[in-house]
Amino acid sequence: MPVMTSHTMSGIVTIVQEGRFQMMDDNGVYHLFLLSPNAAAETAQLAALQNRQARVRVRYKPAANLIGNTASAIYLEDT
């Protein structure tokens, strides 16, 4: 089985539902993420990021057989 490498993407959290969130990237494209159970972030923090329209950087692995990418970490970016 091939090892999937991590990627990063920056943007604004626009929608949150439980451990899922949508982010608009710098090109205006929307991406769906599923928060990994081992993520360096808490599900409860997602709503606050969405409410603030916070600019974040997400470390993720592309989805293999899921509807969204798997987010392993979310970092606030300097504004």
N, C-alpha and C positions, 0 to 999 in steps of 0.2 A: 504494500500500500504506500503511495507516495506521501511524503511529508509536505504539508501545506505551510507556506511561509506567511508570516504576518505582514500586513500592509497598514498604512496609516492614511487617514483622510481628515480634513478639516472642514468645519461648517457650523451650522446652527441647528440645534435640536428643535424640531417643529411640532412633533406629536409624540406622546408617551402613553403607553398602556401596559401596565405591569412591567415585565422584563423586556418589553419590546419598545423600540423607538425609531422614529424617522428623522433623518437629518438631511438638510439641504446643503449641498457642497458649494464651493466657490463659483461653480459654473451654473448654479441654479437647478441642478439635477438632484432629485430626491432618492435617498437610499434607505432601505429597511435594515435594522440591526436587531439581533436577539442577544441580550446580555448573557454571557457565559456564566454558569454557576460558579466558576473559579475566577471571575473577573475582579480586577482591582477597583471595583466600584460597587455601590449598593443600589438596588432597585429604587429605594426611596429617594435617592439623590436625583434620579432622572426627571421627576416632576419639577423640582426646583430649577434645574437647568432649562427646561422647556418654558417655565414661567418667566424666567429672566431673559429668554431668547439668547442664552449664553453661547459664545463662540467656543467650540471645543475641538479637540483632536481626538480621534478614536483609533485605537489599535485593534485590528480585526483580522479574521481569516475569512476568505471567500467561502460562500455557502457551497457545500457539496450537494446535498439533497434537502436543503431547507429553503424557506421562502425569503430568508434574509441572511446577511452576513453575520458571523458570530463575533461580537465585540468582547475583547478581553480586557480592555482598559479605556477609560475616558479621562482626558486631562483638560482643564480649563486653559484656554490660550490667553495671552496678554491682550488686553484691549486698548 
